[in-house]
């Protein structure tokens, strides 16, 4: 049963679906993580399963009203995380890896342009904009 005005009721989206990001925003553990991030500390959350890390990053971005960088292990993980967040109506963008093969020196102009576009977007964000920037670890090397 949902109590009017409760966090669970506020998390209800259109057609009776639960908005998982809004529900997570009210979680005391997430509030503690948000305090650490707001204080300038980096956080590392472990023990997460499935899509919980993705939606936790989205809830932090929404709660703090600032961009959050979500680093994932593989290129496919970044694509999956982006799809999940966009399907949930979350502002998210993928920071792609350059995907160079060993011994290859040419950089794909499309990937380079996409990377510059993401950087430009983050650098020119307005007040309160809070996208989740998803990057495979290879993109940061």
N, C-alpha and C positions, 0 to 999 in steps of 0.2 A: 504494500500500500504506500502511495506517495503522499506525503504531508505537504499541503500548500506552502510554497515559499522555501521548502527544504532544498538542500543542494541537489538532491536527485531530481526533484521536480524542475529546478532551473536548468538541469542538464538535458531535459527533454527537448528534442528538436522537432521539426516538422514531421507530421504523420506518426507521432508517438515514438520515434527512434531516440535513443539516448545519445547525446553528444558527449563522447568519451573525453574529449579535451576539456570541456567545461566541468565535467564531473571530477577530473583529476585536479583541476585548479583549486578545488576546495579541500583537497587531501592535506593533512598536517605534515606528512613527509615531504610533499612537494613544496609546501610553504617553507619548510626548513631548507630545502635545496635552493629555493628562490632567494632566501636571505643570504646564503653563502655566495651565490652568483652576484647579487646586488652589492655585496661587500667587496667585490673584486676578486673573489676566489674562483679557481677552476674546480669543477666537480667531476667526479667519476662515479657513475652509478653502476653497480654490479648486481648480478642475480636477476637481471631482467630476462623476460622470456617473450618470444614472439614479437609482436608489434609494440610492446610496452615501452621500449626505449624511444621509439618514434613518437608515440603519443605523449610521453613525458616531456620530450623536447618541445613539442608543440604547446603543451600546457605551460611550460616555463616561459616560452616566448610570449604567449598571451598574457600571462600573469605579470611579467616584468615589462611588457610593451617595448621589447628590444629584440634584435635578432639573436638567434641561438645557432651555433655551429654544431651540427650533429655529424660526428665522424663514424663511418661504417667501415667494415673490414673489406668488402669487395665491391666491384663496379655494379654487379647485379643487385646488391643490397641497397645501393643508392637509388637505383631505378625503382625498386620495389617500395622503398620508403617514400619516394616522391609520389608514386601512384596512390599509396595509402593516404597520405596527407591531402593531396588534391581531391581525392574522392570524399574526404571528410570535410572539405571546405576550408582547409587550412592554407594560409599563404606560405608556400614553400618553393624553393628553387634548388636545382642540383648544380654543384660546382664540379664540372667534369675533370677527370684525369686526362692527361695528354695522350695516353695509350701508345707510347712508343715501343716498338719491338726492339729487342737487343741489337745493337749495332746500327739502328736507324737514327738518322739525324734530322729528318724532315718532320716538322710539326704540322698536323692537320690545321689548316686555316679556319675551318669550321669550329673545331674544338677550342682553338685559341680565341676566336671571336666570342664563343659562348662564355668562356672564362672571363674575358674582359667585360662582357655584358653583365655577368653576375657581380663582379667587383664594382662596376659603375652603379648598379642598382643599390647595392649595400651602402656605398659611399654617399649616395644622394637621397637616402631615405628621409622621409619627413618625420616629424615628431610623433612618437607612438607607433610607428610602423614596426611590425614584429614578424618578419618572415623566419622560417626555419631554413637555414642553408645546410644542405646535405652534401657531404663530401666523402668519397671513398678515400681511404688512407693514401692511396697512390696519387691522388690529386694534390696532396700536401707535401709530397716529397720532391 
